[in-house]
Amino acid sequence: MKIKNIYSLFKITAVIIALLTVKGCSTDSAEEKETEKPPVRIKEVEITKMDHEIPFTGTVEPWEEAHVGSGGAMRIERIFVDVDDFVQKGQLLAQMDKTQLYQAEVRINTLKDDLRRLDTLRKVGAVTQQNYDQLKAEYDIAKSSLENLRENTQIYSPLTGVITGRYYSDGEIFAMSPGPAGKPAIVSILQIQPVKVIINVSERYFPVIEKGMQAKIVADMYPDKSFTGYIDRIHPVIDRATGTFKAEIKVPNNNKILRPGMYVRTRLNFGEKETLIVPSQTVLRQSGSNERYVFVEQDGIAIRKTVQLGQRMDDMLEITRGLEPGENLIISGQHNLLHQQEIRVVE
C-alpha cells in the first residue's frame, strides 16, 4: 500500500512536469513568433499647411533689344563702339558720310530764300498763289528729307545696354541688307538691366497668376546665389498643343551677372495650401519603374499603398494622392517589408 502511494505520487509529479514543459514551450514559441515580426515605427498622417510653390524652367532674355543702322544706304565714316561695350541711351554710336547731308542743307537754304522772295512777289500780285504753293510743297519735302538725313547721319543709341554685335568697319558702305542679326544693322544692342525670364505656365494656373507675383530664380552658373523677380506680363493666348501660356518675369540685374541665354530655374508662390507631407525616406520606388509607394500599418499588418508626389521641400515630400489623413505611416523599418506582412510596432 505504501509502495502504491509512492507510485501515484511519481505519476502525478510527472504529469505536472509535462504540463509545465508544454506550457513553457508554448510560451517560448509565442515569444519567438512575436520576435520574428519586423519592428517598425509609425506616425499618424496629418494635414499640413505649406507654401504652394510651383517650379518652372526658362532662359534669360534681354529686356529690350535694338538693331541699329541708317535709314538709307551710305558710307560709314566711323563706328565709335565695339562688342561688349556698355552704352547709354542717346550715346553716339556711328557717324555716317556727311556729303548727302551737306547737299540737303544747301538745297533747303536755297529753297528757303526762293520761298521768301516768292512770298513777297505773291503779296504784290506778281506771282500766282499756285506758283507759291508749288514751291512751298517742294520746300516742305526738302525739309523732311533733311531731318531724315540728320537722324541717319549720326546714329544714336535708342536704349541703355551692351553692344552684342558689330557688323561693319569704318569706311564700309551700309547696304541696308539683312546681316547676321537677321535685320539691316550696323550694331546690335541688348538691354540687360533689367532682364526677363519667359516661362510656360500650365493653363490651370491662368485664373490665379497675377501681375506683380513674386518669383524666386536660381541660375546653374551661380548655384550659391538667388534672384528675385516679378511677373510683369501675362500672355493672353493658351497654346493648344501644350496647354500652356507664357508669362514674363522682370528680374533686376544691377550687377549685370545675368546674361541672355542663361538657363534658370524659377518658382512661383501661389499662396498657402493644405496638403499631406511625409519624410522623403518613407517613400520608396518600385525597381524598374517610376511608381512610388509607402507602407501604412493596419491592425499589425503592413499595407503597401501607391502614391503620387507633389512638391519637394528639403527632406519632406508632398503626397497628392494615395494617402489619407489619420493613417499610420510606417516611418522606420519599411525598406524590406512585403504587402500584408505582419509587423511589430515599437516606440
C-alpha positions as CSV (number, residue, x, y, z in Angstrom):
1,M,0.0,0.0,0.0
2,K,2.8,2.3,0.8
3,I,4.6,1.5,-2.5
4,K,1.4,2.1,-4.4
5,N,1.0,5.6,-2.9
6,I,4.6,6.4,-3.8
7,Y,4.0,5.3,-7.4
8,S,0.9,7.5,-7.6
9,L,2.9,10.5,-6.3
10,F,5.5,9.9,-9.0
11,K,2.8,9.7,-11.6
12,I,1.2,13.0,-10.6
13,T,4.6,14.7,-10.4
14,A,5.4,13.5,-14.0
15,V,2.1,14.9,-15.3
16,I,2.7,18.3,-13.6
17,I,6.2,18.4,-15.1
18,A,4.9,17.5,-18.5
19,L,2.2,20.2,-18.3
20,L,4.7,22.8,-17.3
21,T,7.0,21.8,-20.1
22,V,4.3,22.1,-22.7
23,K,3.2,25.5,-21.3
24,G,6.8,26.7,-21.3
25,C,7.3,25.6,-24.9
26,S,4.1,27.2,-25.9
27,T,5.1,30.5,-24.3
28,D,8.6,30.4,-25.8
29,S,7.1,29.6,-29.2
30,A,4.7,32.6,-29.0
31,E,7.5,34.9,-27.9
32,E,9.7,33.7,-30.7
33,K,6.9,34.2,-33.2
34,E,6.3,37.7,-31.9
35,T,10.1,38.4,-32.1
36,E,10.2,37.3,-35.7
37,K,7.9,40.1,-36.8
38,P,9.9,43.0,-38.2
39,P,9.8,46.0,-35.8
40,V,8.6,49.3,-37.3
41,R,7.9,52.8,-36.1
42,I,4.8,54.7,-37.2
43,K,3.4,58.2,-37.3
44,E,-0.1,59.4,-38.0
45,V,-0.5,61.2,-41.2
46,E,-1.8,64.8,-40.7
47,I,-2.8,67.7,-43.0
48,T,-0.2,70.5,-43.0
49,K,-0.2,74.0,-44.4
50,M,2.5,74.8,-46.8
51,D,3.5,77.4,-49.4
52,H,2.2,76.3,-52.8
53,E,5.3,76.8,-54.9
54,I,5.5,75.6,-58.5
55,P,8.8,75.1,-60.3
56,F,9.4,76.3,-63.9
57,T,12.4,76.5,-66.2
58,G,13.4,79.2,-68.6
59,T,16.2,81.2,-70.2
60,V,17.3,84.8,-69.5
61,E,16.4,87.2,-72.3
62,P,17.2,90.9,-72.7
63,W,14.6,93.3,-71.5
64,E,14.8,95.1,-74.9
65,E,16.9,94.8,-78.0
66,A,17.7,97.1,-80.9
67,H,19.4,96.5,-84.2
68,V,20.6,100.0,-85.2
69,G,21.5,101.2,-88.7
70,S,21.0,104.1,-91.1
71,G,17.7,104.7,-92.9
72,G,19.4,104.5,-96.2
73,A,22.5,103.1,-98.0
74,M,25.5,105.3,-97.3
75,R,29.2,105.1,-96.3
76,I,30.1,104.7,-92.7
77,E,32.7,107.3,-91.6
78,R,33.3,105.9,-88.2
79,I,31.9,103.5,-85.6
80,F,32.5,104.6,-82.0
81,V,31.6,101.3,-80.2
82,D,32.6,97.7,-80.2
83,V,31.2,94.4,-78.9
84,D,30.8,94.2,-75.1
85,D,30.8,98.0,-74.7
86,F,28.1,99.4,-72.4
87,V,26.3,102.4,-73.9
88,Q,23.8,104.9,-72.6
89,K,20.6,105.9,-74.3
90,G,21.3,108.8,-76.6
91,Q,25.0,108.0,-77.0
92,L,26.6,108.5,-80.4
93,L,27.3,105.1,-82.0
94,A,28.3,105.8,-85.6
95,Q,29.0,108.8,-87.9
96,M,27.8,108.3,-91.5
97,D,29.1,110.1,-94.6
98,K,28.0,113.8,-94.4
99,T,28.1,114.5,-98.1
100,Q,24.3,114.0,-98.7
101,L,23.6,116.0,-95.5
102,Y,25.6,119.0,-96.8
103,Q,23.9,118.8,-100.1
104,A,20.5,118.7,-98.5
105,E,21.3,121.7,-96.2
106,V,22.4,123.7,-99.2
107,R,19.2,122.8,-101.1
108,I,17.0,123.7,-98.1
109,N,18.7,127.1,-97.7
110,T,18.2,127.8,-101.4
111,L,14.6,126.9,-101.3
112,K,14.1,128.9,-98.2
113,D,15.4,132.0,-99.9
114,D,13.4,131.4,-103.0
115,L,10.2,130.9,-100.9
116,R,10.8,134.2,-99.1
117,R,11.2,136.1,-102.4
118,L,8.2,134.3,-103.9
119,D,6.1,135.2,-100.9
120,T,7.0,138.9,-101.4
121,L,6.0,138.8,-105.0
122,R,2.8,136.9,-104.2
123,K,1.7,139.7,-101.8
124,V,2.0,142.3,-104.6
125,G,0.3,140.1,-107.2
126,A,3.5,139.4,-109.3
127,V,3.1,135.6,-109.0
128,T,0.1,133.4,-108.5
129,Q,-0.9,131.5,-105.4
130,Q,-0.4,128.3,-107.3
131,N,3.3,129.1,-108.0
132,Y,3.8,129.8,-104.3
133,D,2.1,126.6,-103.2
134,Q,4.2,124.5,-105.5
135,L,7.5,125.9,-104.2
136,K,6.2,125.6,-100.6
137,A,5.4,121.9,-101.2
138,E,8.9,121.4,-102.6
139,Y,10.4,123.2,-99.6
140,D,8.4,121.0,-97.1
141,I,9.6,117.8,-98.9
142,A,13.2,119.0,-98.8
143,K,12.9,119.9,-95.1
144,S,11.5,116.5,-94.3
145,S,14.4,114.9,-96.2
146,L,16.9,117.0,-94.4
147,E,15.5,116.0,-91.0
148,N,15.7,112.3,-92.0
149,L,19.3,112.7,-93.2
150,R,20.2,114.3,-89.9
151,E,18.7,111.4,-88.0
152,N,20.5,108.9,-90.1
153,T,23.9,110.6,-90.5
154,Q,24.6,110.4,-86.8
155,I,23.4,107.2,-85.2
156,Y,22.4,107.3,-81.6
157,S,21.6,104.5,-79.2
158,P,17.9,104.2,-78.5
159,L,18.4,102.4,-75.2
160,T,20.9,101.7,-72.4
161,G,22.6,98.3,-72.9
162,V,25.5,96.3,-74.1
163,I,26.8,96.0,-77.7
164,T,26.4,92.4,-78.8
165,G,27.2,92.7,-82.4
166,R,29.2,95.0,-84.8
167,Y,28.8,94.1,-88.4
168,Y,30.7,96.8,-90.3
169,S,34.1,98.6,-90.2
170,D,34.9,102.2,-90.7
171,G,34.7,103.3,-94.4
172,E,32.4,100.4,-95.5
173,I,29.1,101.0,-97.2
174,F,26.0,100.3,-95.2
175,A,24.0,98.3,-97.8
176,M,20.6,98.1,-96.0
177,S,20.7,94.3,-96.4
178,P,20.0,91.8,-93.6
179,G,23.1,90.8,-91.7
180,P,24.0,88.3,-89.0
181,A,21.3,89.8,-86.8
182,G,18.7,89.0,-89.4
183,K,18.0,92.7,-89.9
184,P,19.8,95.6,-91.5
185,A,22.1,96.8,-88.7
186,I,25.4,98.4,-88.1
187,V,25.4,97.3,-84.4
188,S,23.1,95.3,-82.1
189,I,22.3,96.4,-78.5
190,L,20.7,94.4,-75.7
191,Q,19.3,95.9,-72.5
192,I,20.4,93.6,-69.7
193,Q,19.4,95.8,-66.7
194,P,16.8,94.6,-66.1
195,V,16.4,91.2,-67.9
196,K,13.4,89.0,-68.3
197,V,12.7,85.3,-68.0
198,I,9.9,83.8,-70.1
199,I,8.3,80.7,-68.7
200,N,5.5,78.4,-69.9
201,V,2.7,78.0,-67.3
202,S,0.0,75.3,-67.3
203,E,-3.4,76.6,-68.2
204,R,-4.8,75.6,-64.8
205,Y,-2.9,78.4,-63.2
206,F,-4.3,81.1,-65.6
207,P,-7.1,82.2,-63.2
208,V,-4.6,82.6,-60.3
209,I,-1.4,84.0,-61.7
210,E,-1.2,87.8,-61.3
211,K,1.0,90.6,-62.5
212,G,3.4,91.6,-59.7
213,M,3.5,88.0,-58.3
214,Q,7.0,87.3,-56.8
215,A,9.3,84.7,-58.4
216,K,12.5,83.1,-57.0
217,I,15.2,82.4,-59.6
218,V,18.3,80.3,-59.5
219,A,20.9,80.1,-62.3
220,D,23.0,77.0,-62.7
221,M,26.1,79.2,-63.3
222,Y,25.6,80.8,-59.8
223,P,24.4,78.0,-57.5
224,D,25.2,80.0,-54.4
225,K,23.1,83.0,-55.5
226,S,19.4,83.6,-55.8
227,F,17.5,86.3,-57.6
228,T,14.0,87.8,-57.1
229,G,11.8,88.8,-59.9
230,Y,8.1,89.7,-60.5
231,I,5.6,88.8,-63.1
232,D,5.5,91.7,-65.5
233,R,3.4,90.4,-68.4
234,I,1.0,87.6,-68.9
235,H,0.4,86.5,-72.5
236,P,-3.4,86.1,-73.2
237,V,-3.2,83.1,-75.6
238,I,-3.0,79.5,-74.5
239,D,-1.1,77.1,-76.8
240,R,-3.4,74.3,-77.9
241,A,-0.6,71.9,-78.4
242,T,1.0,72.2,-75.0
243,G,-1.9,73.6,-72.8
244,T,0.4,76.4,-71.6
245,F,0.6,80.1,-71.8
246,K,3.7,82.4,-71.5
247,A,4.5,84.7,-68.6
248,E,7.3,87.2,-68.4
249,I,9.3,87.7,-65.2
250,K,11.1,91.0,-64.8
251,V,14.4,90.5,-62.9
252,P,16.6,93.3,-61.6
253,N,20.2,92.8,-62.8
254,N,22.1,95.7,-61.2
255,N,25.5,93.8,-61.2
256,K,24.8,92.6,-64.8
257,I,25.8,89.0,-64.0
258,L,22.7,87.5,-65.6
259,R,23.2,87.4,-69.3
260,P,20.8,86.5,-72.2
261,G,20.8,82.8,-73.0
262,M,21.5,81.6,-69.4
263,Y,19.4,78.6,-68.2
264,V,17.5,79.3,-65.0
265,R,15.0,77.6,-62.7
266,T,12.3,79.6,-61.1
267,R,9.5,79.1,-58.5
268,L,6.2,80.9,-58.3
269,N,4.4,81.1,-54.9
270,F,0.6,80.7,-55.3
271,G,-0.1,81.1,-51.6
272,E,-0.7,78.6,-48.8
273,K,-2.5,75.2,-49.3
274,E,-3.4,72.3,-47.0
275,T,-1.8,69.0,-48.0
276,L,-0.1,65.9,-46.7
277,I,3.7,66.0,-46.1
278,V,5.8,63.0,-45.3
279,P,9.5,62.3,-44.7
280,S,11.2,61.6,-48.0
281,Q,12.8,58.4,-46.7
282,T,9.3,56.8,-46.2
283,V,8.6,57.0,-50.0
284,L,10.0,54.0,-51.8
285,R,10.4,53.4,-55.6
286,Q,9.4,50.3,-57.5
287,S,12.5,48.9,-59.2
288,G,12.4,49.4,-63.0
289,S,9.6,51.9,-62.9
290,N,8.6,55.4,-61.7
291,E,6.0,54.0,-59.3
292,R,6.3,55.4,-55.8
293,Y,4.8,53.7,-52.7
294,V,4.7,53.8,-48.9
295,F,3.7,51.3,-46.2
296,V,1.0,52.0,-43.6
297,E,0.1,49.9,-40.5
298,Q,-3.4,48.5,-40.2
299,D,-4.1,46.2,-37.2
300,G,-0.5,44.9,-37.1
301,I,-0.3,44.4,-40.9
302,A,1.9,46.3,-43.3
303,I,-0.2,47.6,-46.3
304,R,1.5,48.9,-49.4
305,K,0.0,52.0,-51.0
306,T,0.9,53.6,-54.3
307,V,1.2,57.4,-54.0
308,Q,1.6,60.4,-56.3
309,L,4.1,63.0,-55.4
310,G,3.9,66.8,-55.4
311,Q,6.4,69.3,-54.2
312,R,9.7,68.5,-52.5
313,M,10.8,70.6,-49.5
314,D,14.3,69.7,-48.3
315,D,13.8,66.2,-46.8
316,M,10.0,66.2,-47.0
317,L,7.7,65.3,-49.8
318,E,4.1,66.3,-50.6
319,I,1.7,63.4,-51.3
320,T,-1.1,64.4,-53.6
321,R,-2.8,61.1,-54.0
322,G,-2.8,57.6,-52.4
323,L,-2.6,58.5,-48.7
324,E,-5.3,59.7,-46.3
325,P,-5.2,61.8,-43.1
326,G,-5.3,59.6,-40.0
327,E,-3.5,56.6,-41.5
328,N,-0.5,55.2,-39.6
329,L,2.5,55.8,-41.9
330,I,5.5,53.5,-41.3
331,I,8.5,55.8,-41.0
332,S,11.1,53.3,-39.9
333,G,11.8,49.6,-40.9
334,Q,9.8,49.9,-44.2
335,H,12.5,49.0,-46.7
336,N,12.3,45.2,-46.5
337,L,8.5,44.9,-45.9
338,L,6.1,42.9,-48.0
339,H,2.4,43.7,-48.6
340,Q,0.2,42.3,-45.8
341,Q,3.2,41.2,-43.8
342,E,2.7,41.0,-40.0
343,I,4.7,43.7,-38.2
344,R,5.6,44.7,-34.7
345,V,5.1,48.4,-33.7
346,V,7.8,49.8,-31.4
347,E,8.3,53.2,-29.9
